[in-house]
Amino acid sequence: AETCLVITDHWAQLYYDMYWFLYTGIQENTCIERPNTELTILPNPISRYAKISLSLTTSDMVSLKLYNTAGQLVREVINEYTSAGNYNIDLSTEGLAQGTYFLVLETSDNKTSRSLVILR
Protein backbone atom coordinates (compact mmCIF):
# COMPACT_ATOMS: atom_id res chain seq x y z
CA ALA A 1 0.00 0.00 0.00
CA GLU A 2 1.10 3.55 -0.70
CA THR A 3 1.81 5.92 2.16
CA CYS A 4 1.55 9.65 2.62
CA LEU A 5 3.47 11.82 5.05
CA VAL A 6 1.48 14.69 6.49
CA ILE A 7 3.16 17.28 8.69
CA THR A 8 1.03 19.52 10.87
CA ASP A 9 2.70 22.57 12.38
CA HIS A 10 0.27 24.25 14.80
CA TRP A 11 -1.87 26.42 12.45
CA ALA A 12 -0.02 25.87 9.19
CA GLN A 13 -0.40 22.54 7.49
CA LEU A 14 1.89 21.10 4.87
CA TYR A 15 0.84 18.02 3.03
CA TYR A 16 2.24 15.84 0.35
CA ASP A 17 -0.30 14.47 -2.11
CA MET A 18 0.13 11.04 -3.52
CA TYR A 19 0.04 10.77 -7.29
CA TRP A 20 0.28 7.38 -8.93
CA PHE A 21 2.03 7.10 -12.25
CA LEU A 22 1.57 4.67 -15.11
CA TYR A 23 4.88 3.80 -16.81
CA THR A 24 4.75 2.99 -20.51
CA GLY A 25 7.10 2.45 -23.45
CA ILE A 26 10.68 1.26 -23.56
CA GLN A 27 12.38 4.55 -22.67
CA GLU A 28 13.42 5.05 -19.06
CA ASN A 29 11.52 7.60 -16.96
CA THR A 30 8.59 7.90 -19.36
CA CYS A 31 5.38 8.35 -17.42
CA ILE A 32 1.83 9.51 -17.82
CA GLU A 33 0.10 11.05 -14.80
CA ARG A 34 -3.25 9.51 -14.06
CA PRO A 35 -6.33 11.76 -13.72
CA ASN A 36 -6.52 13.85 -10.57
CA THR A 37 -9.35 13.77 -8.10
CA GLU A 38 -10.00 16.99 -6.18
CA LEU A 39 -10.59 16.90 -2.43
CA THR A 40 -10.97 19.92 -0.13
CA ILE A 41 -12.07 20.37 3.49
CA LEU A 42 -13.53 23.65 4.77
CA PRO A 43 -13.19 25.01 7.35
CA ASN A 44 -9.98 23.51 8.65
CA PRO A 45 -9.47 23.46 11.68
CA ILE A 46 -12.96 22.16 12.44
CA SER A 47 -15.03 22.52 15.59
CA ARG A 48 -18.34 20.75 14.85
CA TYR A 49 -18.93 20.35 11.10
CA ALA A 50 -16.88 20.51 7.92
CA LYS A 51 -17.85 20.49 4.27
CA ILE A 52 -15.88 18.05 2.14
CA SER A 53 -15.82 18.98 -1.55
CA LEU A 54 -15.10 16.12 -3.90
CA SER A 55 -14.67 16.29 -7.67
CA LEU A 56 -14.51 13.16 -9.84
CA THR A 57 -13.52 13.25 -13.51
CA THR A 58 -15.01 9.80 -14.20
CA SER A 59 -17.56 7.47 -12.62
CA ASP A 60 -15.78 5.08 -10.28
CA MET A 61 -15.84 3.16 -7.01
CA VAL A 62 -15.04 5.76 -4.33
CA SER A 63 -13.71 5.15 -0.84
CA LEU A 64 -13.43 8.11 1.55
CA LYS A 65 -12.06 7.18 4.98
CA LEU A 66 -10.96 9.09 8.07
CA TYR A 67 -7.88 7.89 10.00
CA ASN A 68 -6.31 9.05 13.26
CA THR A 69 -2.58 9.75 13.66
CA ALA A 70 -2.01 6.12 14.71
CA GLY A 71 -3.30 5.03 11.28
CA GLN A 72 -6.49 3.53 12.70
CA LEU A 73 -9.70 3.84 10.69
CA VAL A 74 -12.12 5.96 12.73
CA ARG A 75 -14.87 6.56 10.17
CA GLU A 76 -15.86 5.37 6.71
CA VAL A 77 -17.45 8.41 5.07
CA ILE A 78 -18.18 6.87 1.64
CA ASN A 79 -17.66 3.46 0.08
CA GLU A 80 -19.81 3.28 -3.05
CA TYR A 81 -19.88 3.60 -6.82
CA THR A 82 -20.17 7.32 -7.66
CA SER A 83 -20.86 9.11 -10.95
CA ALA A 84 -18.49 11.76 -12.31
CA GLY A 85 -19.19 15.24 -10.97
CA ASN A 86 -18.85 17.54 -7.98
CA TYR A 87 -20.10 16.56 -4.52
CA ASN A 88 -20.39 18.27 -1.13
CA ILE A 89 -20.42 16.04 1.95
CA ASP A 90 -21.08 17.22 5.50
CA LEU A 91 -18.72 15.72 8.08
CA SER A 92 -19.73 15.86 11.75
CA THR A 93 -17.03 15.71 14.42
CA GLU A 94 -19.46 14.13 16.89
CA GLY A 95 -17.75 11.23 18.64
CA LEU A 96 -14.27 12.32 17.54
CA ALA A 97 -11.61 13.55 19.96
CA GLN A 98 -9.74 16.81 19.44
CA GLY A 99 -6.63 16.31 17.31
CA THR A 100 -5.28 15.66 13.82
CA TYR A 101 -6.89 13.24 11.38
CA PHE A 102 -6.26 12.17 7.78
CA LEU A 103 -9.00 11.96 5.16
CA VAL A 104 -8.06 9.49 2.40
CA LEU A 105 -9.90 9.42 -0.93
CA GLU A 106 -9.29 6.35 -3.08
CA THR A 107 -10.58 5.46 -6.54
CA SER A 108 -9.46 2.70 -8.90
CA ASP A 109 -6.62 4.85 -10.28
CA ASN A 110 -5.99 7.60 -7.72
CA LYS A 111 -5.31 8.05 -4.03
CA THR A 112 -5.34 11.47 -2.37
CA SER A 113 -5.17 12.50 1.26
CA ARG A 114 -5.75 15.66 3.28
CA SER A 115 -5.14 16.39 6.93
CA LEU A 116 -7.75 17.99 9.14
CA VAL A 117 -7.61 19.29 12.69
CA ILE A 118 -10.48 19.14 15.20
CA LEU A 119 -10.45 21.87 17.87
CA ARG A 120 -13.00 22.14 20.66
C-alpha positions in Angstrom: 0.0 0.0 0.0 1.1 3.5 -0.7 1.8 5.9 2.2 1.5 9.6 2.6 3.5 11.8 5.1 1.5 14.7 6.5 3.2 17.3 8.7 1.0 19.5 10.9 2.7 22.6 12.4 0.3 24.2 14.8 -1.9 26.4 12.5 0.0 25.9 9.2 -0.4 22.5 7.5 1.9 21.1 4.9 0.8 18.0 3.0 2.2 15.8 0.3 -0.3 14.5 -2.1 0.1 11.0 -3.5 0.0 10.8 -7.3 0.3 7.4 -8.9 2.0 7.1 -12.2 1.6 4.7 -15.1 4.9 3.8 -16.8 4.7 3.0 -20.5 7.1 2.4 -23.5 10.7 1.3 -23.6 12.4 4.5 -22.7 13.4 5.0 -19.1 11.5 7.6 -17.0 8.6 7.9 -19.4 5.4 8.3 -17.4 1.8 9.5 -17.8 0.1 11.0 -14.8 -3.2 9.5 -14.1 -6.3 11.8 -13.7 -6.5 13.8 -10.6 -9.4 13.8 -8.1 -10.0 17.0 -6.2 -10.6 16.9 -2.4 -11.0 19.9 -0.1 -12.1 20.4 3.5 -13.5 23.6 4.8 -13.2 25.0 7.4 -10.0 23.5 8.7 -9.5 23.5 11.7 -13.0 22.2 12.4 -15.0 22.5 15.6 -18.3 20.8 14.8 -18.9 20.4 11.1 -16.9 20.5 7.9 -17.9 20.5 4.3 -15.9 18.0 2.1 -15.8 19.0 -1.5 -15.1 16.1 -3.9 -14.7 16.3 -7.7 -14.5 13.2 -9.8 -13.5 13.2 -13.5 -15.0 9.8 -14.2 -17.6 7.5 -12.6 -15.8 5.1 -10.3 -15.8 3.2 -7.0 -15.0 5.8 -4.3 -13.7 5.1 -0.8 -13.4 8.1 1.6 -12.1 7.2 5.0 -11.0 9.1 8.1 -7.9 7.9 10.0 -6.3 9.0 13.3 -2.6 9.8 13.7 -2.0 6.1 14.7 -3.3 5.0 11.3 -6.5 3.5 12.7 -9.7 3.8 10.7 -12.1 6.0 12.7 -14.9 6.6 10.2 -15.9 5.4 6.7 -17.5 8.4 5.1 -18.2 6.9 1.6 -17.7 3.5 0.1 -19.8 3.3 -3.1 -19.9 3.6 -6.8 -20.2 7.3 -7.7 -20.9 9.1 -10.9 -18.5 11.8 -12.3 -19.2 15.2 -11.0 -18.8 17.5 -8.0 -20.1 16.6 -4.5 -20.4 18.3 -1.1 -20.4 16.0 1.9 -21.1 17.2 5.5 -18.7 15.7 8.1 -19.7 15.9 11.7 -17.0 15.7 14.4 -19.5 14.1 16.9 -17.7 11.2 18.6 -14.3 12.3 17.5 -11.6 13.6 20.0 -9.7 16.8 19.4 -6.6 16.3 17.3 -5.3 15.7 13.8 -6.9 13.2 11.4 -6.3 12.2 7.8 -9.0 12.0 5.2 -8.1 9.5 2.4 -9.9 9.4 -0.9 -9.3 6.4 -3.1 -10.6 5.5 -6.5 -9.5 2.7 -8.9 -6.6 4.8 -10.3 -6.0 7.6 -7.7 -5.3 8.0 -4.0 -5.3 11.5 -2.4 -5.2 12.5 1.3 -5.7 15.7 3.3 -5.1 16.4 6.9 -7.8 18.0 9.1 -7.6 19.3 12.7 -10.5 19.1 15.2 -10.4 21.9 17.9 -13.0 22.1 20.7 
